[in-house]
Amino acid sequence: MQLTVLAKRAFPNFKTRLAIRRAVYFPMDVLDLLTGKHDPLVPPRGLWFVGGGHFRDNQFLSSFTHLCDLQPHHRVLDVGCGVGKQAVPLTQYLSPKGSYEGFDIVQEGVQWCEQQITSRYPNFKFRHVDVFNKHYNPDGSMLPSEWKFPYSDSEFDFVCLISVFTHMLPDAVQNYVSEISRVLKPGAKSFISSFLLNDESRRLIAQGKSAIPLTHDLDGYTVLDPEFPETTVGLPEHFVRRCFEGSGLGISAVHYGSWCGRNGANFYQDIVLSVRK
Ligand SMILES: C[S@@+](CC[C@H](N)C(=O)[O-])C[C@H]1O[C@@H](n2cnc3c(N)ncnc32)[C@H](O)[C@@H]1O
């Protein structure tokens, strides 16, 4: 059984797991402060509930500019912004004419972003939303399959969503894709990652080559842990394509990732690039 699955069995509540993480990393975080290694735009390790810590040199900014033509004056939405891993590099790219909005369902991450990023870059705004997710926000009061983004139609030039659909179930993904389409300007682009199930990834998973054994089939999609499905989710590629096309997002490219043991991939997760029709 994977460590993440075991941790959830022992501590089902995300806030408890986060409190333990903060306590475990507290000595290292204090040492960073005392030795001057602390970078105000890198969250303390105790808040890295979003995976590894490449906050300054994260690979995605160059992909946003090269693959999606992101410009410094653009208005950007970061869906599931976590603790600022995409926002921090964007502070060095977006000009004062550009702007950034991020939202997430984990309050602690949003609070850190507001304190450390908005205070230095007022054109970067963060919002906590109380949307349910059994892994991250089990007491959330709103359903991800129904909740509407708090932004106007056609407000954004670019939307990114990194490693969020990997924690959402199909009906929620369908709603979010439709909302992303609604808030994008016509012709504007999105960069969205997920674990796509197709013949190749299913074969590699069955052969035991995938880093993530998405072997539990729940009505067409697959999960790591059926008791906590949102821990890690794989979505059928044909379902994702249908959601995009049905919502007015034309898929311009799919970059298949290495997560399932695929060779020669440029990204870890699968990346879907799309253009608002
Ligand atoms: C693996 S982290 C990735 C965070 C961030 N995108 C990054 O690149 O570091 C997954 C994030 O998705 C957020 N999340 C999960 N379900 C969500 C939802 N329905 N709406 C918004 N954020 C959500 C979690 O709170 C968490 O911060």
The ligand as an SDF file (V2000), in Angstrom:
LIG
                    3D

 27 29  0  0  0  0  0  0  0  0999 V2000
   -1.4790   18.7480   -6.0550 C   0  0  0  0  0  0  0  0  0  0  0  0
   -2.1520   20.2790   -5.5520 S   0  0  0  0  0  0  0  0  0  0  0  0
   -1.6670   21.3490   -6.8800 C   0  0  0  0  0  0  0  0  0  0  0  0
   -1.6850   22.7910   -6.4870 C   0  0  0  0  0  0  0  0  0  0  0  0
   -1.1950   23.7750   -7.5210 C   0  0  0  0  0  0  0  0  0  0  0  0
   -2.0220   23.7810   -8.7020 N   0  0  0  0  0  0  0  0  0  0  0  0
    0.2490   23.5360   -7.8720 C   0  0  0  0  0  0  0  0  0  0  0  0
    0.5680   23.4430   -9.0790 O   0  0  0  0  0  0  0  0  0  0  0  0
    1.0820   23.4720   -6.9510 O   0  0  0  0  0  0  0  0  0  0  0  0
   -3.8930   20.1000   -5.8220 C   0  0  0  0  0  0  0  0  0  0  0  0
   -4.6660   21.3380   -5.4170 C   0  0  0  0  0  0  0  0  0  0  0  0
   -5.9990   21.2440   -5.9060 O   0  0  0  0  0  0  0  0  0  0  0  0
   -6.8270   21.8730   -4.9670 C   0  0  0  0  0  0  0  0  0  0  0  0
   -8.2000   21.4600   -5.2440 N   0  0  0  0  0  0  0  0  0  0  0  0
   -8.7490   20.2270   -5.1430 C   0  0  0  0  0  0  0  0  0  0  0  0
  -10.0530   20.2600   -5.5010 N   0  0  0  0  0  0  0  0  0  0  0  0
  -10.3190   21.5410   -5.8510 C   0  0  0  0  0  0  0  0  0  0  0  0
  -11.4770   22.2120   -6.3020 C   0  0  0  0  0  0  0  0  0  0  0  0
  -12.6410   21.5800   -6.4710 N   0  0  0  0  0  0  0  0  0  0  0  0
  -11.3910   23.5280   -6.5730 N   0  0  0  0  0  0  0  0  0  0  0  0
  -10.2150   24.1940   -6.4120 C   0  0  0  0  0  0  0  0  0  0  0  0
   -9.0870   23.6140   -5.9710 N   0  0  0  0  0  0  0  0  0  0  0  0
   -9.1470   22.3040   -5.6870 C   0  0  0  0  0  0  0  0  0  0  0  0
   -6.2530   21.4060   -3.6420 C   0  0  0  0  0  0  0  0  0  0  0  0
   -6.6830   22.1550   -2.5680 O   0  0  0  0  0  0  0  0  0  0  0  0
   -4.7690   21.5160   -3.9160 C   0  0  0  0  0  0  0  0  0  0  0  0
   -4.2650   22.7810   -3.5620 O   0  0  0  0  0  0  0  0  0  0  0  0
  1  2  1  0
  2  3  1  0
  2 10  1  0
  3  4  1  0
  4  5  1  0
  5  6  1  0
  5  7  1  0
  7  8  2  0
  7  9  1  0
 10 11  1  0
 11 12  1  0
 11 26  1  0
 12 13  1  0
 13 14  1  0
 13 24  1  0
 14 15  1  0
 14 23  1  0
 15 16  2  0
 16 17  1  0
 17 18  1  0
 17 23  2  0
 18 19  1  0
 18 20  2  0
 20 21  1  0
 21 22  2  0
 22 23  1  0
 24 25  1  0
 24 26  1  0
 26 27  1  0
M  CHG  2   2   1   9  -1
M  END
$$$$
